[in-house]
């Protein structure tokens, strides 16, 4: 399990085999749920016909005592600056975080002795390497902060992971991103992906500022200037007056974005500068790691690993032959890493459908009861393709929900990627979002190279990298700089047949694919979430297995 | 009962040679937490806190 900060999650191993992994938000319906993943654990157990009493061991992804130690140490180190945040930090530590292992035992109703603590970055490292197809690999973990560390260099062999070195606070790429995210008026620990999307609109004219704030040594290690950051004194905002002095005044929190805003270009240029420096530093770290391990394979995990621009940069310019980033590379992934490293097993990941099922029979009963039009279709693939070829959007629900923040083909809003106007309608009416954020394309392995540079790799099935578009046939899913966070699908994937049928109907082979959720909501998991989404978006039909449902 | 396991693991963690210097601070904080818990609210503890500062 992982939790207590953001993106709580649980992963379940039965008899040495990974059988499920699920974020708590999909059950609690609280986006990035910071609590404990009791609901997710119970849902996974129930799906396997098990009860909590059947659980032999629970592995938590970090060490609560080392976490408390870090809070105490930094309260002393930052005195008196950190005094303001100290009472709140201690209330959280002594009120809940310290007792997290007890809370898990109480939540599941099992003896406390079955709960084991882990180590934050080791859990991240395990989540990447033990799910990869590699027998041996270099592993890079980068996030805001674990117990004491922000960054780790590791080596994996078989089911063993050894630490080669770690960087301690305050030198943290994640906390620098958090500070800039706060300066952008976005929620810290939630809006970082928006800053990444914004970067494509800008020019790195603040690169000198970020080179000063983020310096790197020849051995790959880096230092972050703590002056512009306020992760201790003001963790909600994450930045201090020095950042405003260097970059200009911060945006108002949650202010609406407009491409016509007079300061839009400034924000985009700052994002581009941060992204460029991040690319350079991560490439430096990866190169140093390669020199130490001589491995042709790299696994990356931690919140910063979700930065698909940086991953693409490492793939394009780094020394590794293969790079793997699993879909829940952030803190949610810690649950998976904790259980795999706790048990010492490998679970190479070939798909992301590890969550709970959507029950079509129950959906039919509920939809009928709610007065929706329900039709059982003979050929759902053909019906979906024909609908999409007519330039309409479709909500697609099949099988188990995805592991990680991306919709990867089981809970999706689909549309033609060639229809730019439809993309605009989706981003303004169906799934409102900042105007600079692109949608992602989905394409079959066989058509991949026709539309995108390179070939499908270990990251493209999980949307954890990006590629440049080769043509202008997919304007609805191509970012302003020509990049796309493309998902590749093979014959075993649910959407492969739909893509083939859509190509027959329309002559196009790329679809727009975005996760099925409303603004501010987690992605749909079960049939009740799916029908709630449909009620809120009456213009878009939904296909659940072979049920065609309209309001 | 399970809380005793946590407390014992916590003390073991801070008894480590490099960490024992934090024990007094931890002790004061835990004592404050216990007083708050026992007195069931801040109002009983407030006069002591004011006297301290």
Interface residues (C-beta under 8 A of the other chain):
Chain A: X65 X66 X68 X69 X72 X73 X76 X90 X94 X98 X99 X101 X102 X105 X106 X111 X112 X113
Chain B: X1 X2 X3 X5 X6 X9 X10 X13 X14 X19 X22 X25 X26 X29 X30 X33
